[in-house]
């Protein structure tokens, strides 16, 4: 059973517009979430996180929103830039313990110039 | 800054041969992880370690073994490689105040013919 789901395998947006990447989770006990960004031939890199005590966390052009009642989080990128083209993974703590993460399948974002 | 190296970075091998991938960290982080990344599956945990000689299975551990004889090194072994183990393998370490964020290595691309 997928604990963290990213239902959109891909997303294409125009440069300068907003990119919204979505993630759903099943375990209401999750207390934090992370987003990772991955370029081809590189390892994933941490982008932004959010604790369940918040509903929003912002870092520059990146904002993550958490809707606990809907078990849904989203990553907003404004404005989108061609360099943002990458695969984005959301992750939450595994049921086996907070030192383990469970990842979604990823969404490939393409930002067109 | 945390540093991780993985070796080799690329490997081509034949079915039935043993393969060992190495992950080396430059700091004394307690938790280390091995993931595989495959199209349509995202990042899946193979095995992880919570200390020297302390390891546990992840969600896709069949066909893999690990060893951690020193804090800085975490080895992943495919005893008899199969074509289904063709993948990109990432090592990670837990970082941050609560070890709830993971920092990834550059990856090893393994092809089993």
Interface residues (C-beta under 8 A of the other chain):
Chain A: X6 X9 X32 X34 X36 X41 X42 X43 X44 X45 X46 X49 X89 X93 X94 X98 X99 X100 X101 X102 X103 X104 X105 X106
Chain B: X4 X31 X33 X40 X41 X42 X43 X44 X45 X48 X50 X58 X90 X92 X94 X98 X99 X100 X101 X102 X103 X104 X105 X106 X107
